[in-house]
Each structure stands twice: as structure tokens, then as C-alpha cells.
Amino acid sequence: MADEPLVLGIETSCDETGVGIVRGHTLLADAVASSVDEHARFGGVVPEVASRAHLEAMVPTIERALKDAGVAASDLDGISVTAGPGLAGALLVGVSAAKAYAYALGKPLYGVNHLASHICVDQLEHGPLPEPTMALLVSGGHSSLLLSSDITSDVRPLGATIDDAAGEAFDKIARVLNLGFPGGPVIDRYAKEGDPKAITFPRGLTGPRDPAYDFSFSGLKTSVARWIEAKRAAGEDVPVRDVSASFQEAVVDVLTRKAVRACKDEGVDHLMIGGGVAANSRLRALAQERCEAAGIRLRVPRPKLCTDNGAMVAALGAEMVARNRSASAWDLSADSSLPVTETHVPGHTHDHDHAHEAAKDNLYS
């Protein structure tokens, strides 16, 4: 094995089949097959549709990643895969594929946590993560504030959403505005031409007695939907751009305010933002503004690395190999509710080594 481990990562937690290849902190390939168009007519992700799409895309996407990276499968030092959280059926496709490739190649298998992977991917853009790292993760399924002293073994949740995640709120408001799916990118686009101060929408859980680091966007979503319904009932046109801008501002105001507060309270002088919603232009701008005012360094990966991708899984897998973390057992299973405190799913070293002895013939070749 080279000083910098070469790892292939597989991500299938939702509707993106992502395969990434990383050498140390260097990204060599990031292949993605998306099934988003197949879900658009339903207004959201359909688990069975996602699972079937992963099954069809898996082998071609892995082969494309290997070709893009210019490496052979036998060159790999390990295979990492999202073991959870996510959609159970979708996760199973990725885990099954990773186990098959790892066994055939005689390589160690690492089942890793989706949320920890979203944090670790920033190493591919900005170098090693500071320890500890404060991370704000915002996506369709998660809105979380996390503090990590070691991305491979110690991630502590400070706060999370108690109802709708930020990404879910974007999707639901986009649906009410008839803007299509997914909602995040289209609302961001319309908001750029709107006035964020046109309508005052509520900021959830920002009162003096509310949990300092938890999030709630259900009340905001309901407030926006009722405002739109009232306009339509009165026979008036809905100012889509102003609604988008005002709604978006309410979301990012709360996210950035709580994240900066967490950094101050914990004495951390930097903030990492990850997850699909981290691609939002207003979130990036406001976070930069507030971090600079507070003397906090902001780290945000480029938009393509914020959404679900195999590169982030490979990045965490490479870190597992580099730090000699134990590999997962062959009975690794998908866990749709894997807690963020479990950054990876270790196995039984003896059983794992025995299985690798059986695979030394390299069945893949």
C-alpha cells in the first residue's frame, strides 16, 4: 500500500448512485448516475424507484470511475460504502455491491456513515480537517450541528431538526409554488431576482427559551403555504420571486445564526458546511458574512461535492485506512437510521481476515 491509500467509495443513500475514487486527500474520480428525473413526476423520491435505478447504474458507474481515475480495481487499498442513514432499499444495493467487489478483490471493506462522509469530503477541497471540527450539515433529510474531534471515531451531535429538514422545506415550498422538483436549486434561482425583506416569515426555535442548536422548519413551511393560499384565494398573483427570496432568507438566517453561536459557545474558530443545501448561494454568502464578523473561518466544498456523491464516501474510507481503523465484517448490513455517533461499522478482525484469505485469488480478474 502506498503512503496515501487508494480507496473507492460507493454512495446510494437516496437517488444518486455515486462512485468516487480518492488517493489520500486527492480526488481522482467522481462518477454520478442520478435518477432525479424519474422521481420528478412524483414530487419526491420514491424508494423503490431509487433502488432499481441504483441496481441498473452500479456496475457501469464503478467502471466509469475506474476509467476516469486511470486505475485498475486491483490497485485499490479498500472499498468504502455508505451503510446508513438513508433509504433502506437504496442502501442495500450499495452495501451489496461493495461487499461483492471487496470480497472478489480481497480488499478491506468499510461501511461508513453518510453524515460523517459529508464532513470528510471537505478534505478533498481544503486539506485536512481541523480537530475539532464544527459542521453544519443541511440536506433533504438532515439539518444538524455536529462537533467532531476525529472524523473516523468521534462525532458529537449538538443539535438537529425536530421536524422538516431544510431541504424538505425547500422541496415542499417549491411544490406549492408549482416550481417542480427538486426545490432547492429552483428556489435559489428565483430568489436571486426577489426581495428577501418583502415578506416577514417566522424563524423557528429562535426564542430565548428554545433549544439553542435544534432546528424546526415545519412552522415556516406552513406559514409560507398559507400566505400563498391566501393570495390565490383573493384572486391575486403570487410574487414567486419575493416569496422564494423571503422564504430562503428565513431558512438561512436560522441555519447560520445557530451555527455561528455553536462555534462561539464551543470555542471553535472555524465552521464547515456540507450537505445538498450547502450548494445554496444565499446560505454560502450569509455564512461567509457572519463568520467573518465573528472571526470564524468558513469551509464549504464546491457545490458538486455538497450533494450526495461517492467522493465523500471514498474520502472517509481513505481516512479509515490511513488511521488503521478496523474494517467491517462481511455480514455488514444497511442501517437506515445509523446514528451519526457511529462514523463507521467495524467488524470482527479474525472473521474479516479469514474471508480475505479466501479471496486472495482475486476473483475480479
Beta strands, then each sheet from edge to edge (+ up, - down):
strand 1: 6-11
strand 2: 16-23
strand 3: 26-34
strand 4: 78-84
strand 5: 109-113
strand 6: 133-138
strand 7: 143-150
strand 8: 154-160
strand 9: 270-274
strand 10: 297-299
strand 11: 344-345
sheet 1: 3+ 2- 1+ 4+ 5+ 11-
sheet 2: 8+ 7- 6+ 9+ 10+
end
